[in-house]
């Protein structure tokens, strides 16, 4: 080992390179000499914690091994090697902490500081051989930069920290070299986290970030300048953070190709000074803007499920391959190529946007929206040729179109592109519309929502169905009471209690104003008594039912019904003529879930009340051999309270008071079978003609009057069996079928149990 007085001049290539312009304090430092331990001529020096802190100069294929030692500046050059396994390195004033010049180094567990550059990975001036350094679990802090890498040199950073501490510092300077940062390495500087520049004649440089981070505390995360051609990869959860909001700046007639894979970025990309940026996202995400100055160029590729949210204004070309771009403002781009990609105009309320495209090709989807109460919305404008197949996913709205004019969505200047609506139609308030196209006066083609194709929307249909079903719900509940009053006509007990579970299904056709299916299930219970030994009986019932309403297209509604009321019966003991009457009060809780054309759902709910009544007159005629025939006439009526409710997509529905007046003429026939032990089995069958008189139940949706109508004639057929036991218990089962002009009742089933005493 020998010592030598050496003048430690920074070994970067020449004062004409880009770095010199950035770091004059470093390259124009004092020429005073620092005493250094010289390791020369292929020799090897080992130092450890017992060594006195000193500077070292290693040259001419020599080796320095450092183990848990403290040193001053270390310079390694001319094919030499530095191995560090634990070190604390403090650079001399004006000198790098560690300089590797046309040599190699393996550094582990080192803390390196300098008032200039902590780690300098360099080459000989005019030389074409650089240096190779691997740094693991280490910390590099420099007043100008934490680390710098020249042309032909490579630096691998593994689980390390690289920091520029000065006011105008950079975390890492890449001047024509290559850097790979992995395993949660962090790089940060004041002016920029990473700066790229040229190292003539080397004009290319690269950086790979793998599960690592770059921070520009008061500037961009990455700055590409000085005409360099930079390659950047941001992989596996790596992050870029710019204190000025920019994650990448490309300037000085430079070119940057950045690939983002498996990472999420937030910030802007700025391209100025006749520069070019090519951004590729592969399973990557970014939120921010790509800002391109006139004279500069940018291309953006999103592929394999990538997501971009922000502005791409003035971008030359955009490619979407199975990926999404969500706009945040009006944009103009040169070319858009799509392969099952999606352009989303954004969902901010009232923020309608226009996308201008020079040429469009491929296949994909445009997600659009509009405030059709004001007639404004998103618009796609292709100023050149458009070719391919594209879907328009237009957001549904609860508000109506402001006028019956065509609502333009797309215009293309030329080409054979075809556009279609996702879901075939668009729901806008009361109506749904189809898409149409026409050639405009300039030879282009315009696609628009055609007002002549309107049909009642799912939201309006659901409102119609809800207001309509209250009538069928009420009559379904009364059916259980009808059967009980029929039992009383042949029951000799003075008092009774009963319970009847039941179910009904209705299929309502388009002729009623709206088509839907209704399934009702519920239970009624009650108690009744005879007034002395006379012909009169009175009772009270209560119950609950739930009805599920299903409409085509996936919309649905639920009605919970709570009811109670009195009933009365009279029967002449001599002629067996009877009169039954009932009064029922309902409270309905209505809830709707509307599936709209864009796949979203709108919800709404309201409550209302109703009153219904029936009067039936008939006669029980006893025939020979225990046969019975019962002709009857019934008149029933219902009045349902009008109500207003809103869907959460802005639709307003107002239902008028609904009325029903129904007449029924029927006959039932059956026979009593006396079984041993006092049990009587009574099977029966019946048929009836039914006519509904009420035909004008109006619903107003967004001010538009719609009508539902179940009026007209129909019939009912059914049968059942009742079993009276000596223990005063009666059980029964009934099944019916009904058909009207605009509805079908495939089945109505009732089970009953009563006890008389």
Secondary structure, DSSP 4 states (H G I P E B T S, - for coil): -EEEEE-----SS-TTSHHHHH-HHHHT-----EEEEEE-TT-EEEE-TTSPP--EEE-SS-EEEEEEEEES-EEEESS-EEEEEEEEEEPPTTS-SEEEESSEEEEEEEEEEESSEEEEEE--TT-S---EEEEES-EEEESSEEEEE-TT-EEEEES-EEEE-STT-EEEEEES-EEEEESS-EEEESSEEEEEE-BTTB-EEEEEEES-EEEESSSEEEEE-TT-EEEEEEETT-EEEETTSEEEEE-SS-EEEEEEES-EEESEEEE-TT-EEEEEEES-EEES-EEE-TT-EEEEEEESS-EEES--TT-SEEEEES-EEE-SS-EEEEEEEEEEEEEE----TT---EEEEEEEEEEEEEEE-EETTTTEE-EEEEEEEEEEEEEEEEPPBSSPPSSSS-EEEEEEEES--EEEETTSSEEETTEEEEEEEEE-TTS-EEEEEEEEEEEE-HHHHHHHHHHHHHHHHHHHHHHHHHHHHHHHTT---SEEEEEEEEEEEEEE-GGGTS-EEEEEEEEEEEEEEESTTSSEEEEEEEEEEEEEEE-TTS-EEEEEEEEEEEEEEEE-TTT-EEEEEEEEEEEEEEEEEEEPTTS-EEEEEEEEEEEEEEEEEEEEEE-GGGEEEEEEEEEEEEEE--EEEE-TTS-EEEEPPEEEEEEEEEEEEEEEEEETTTEEEEEEEEEEEEEE----EEEEETTEEEEE---EEEEEEEEEEEEE-TTSEEEEEEEEEEE-SSEEEEEEEEEEEEEE-
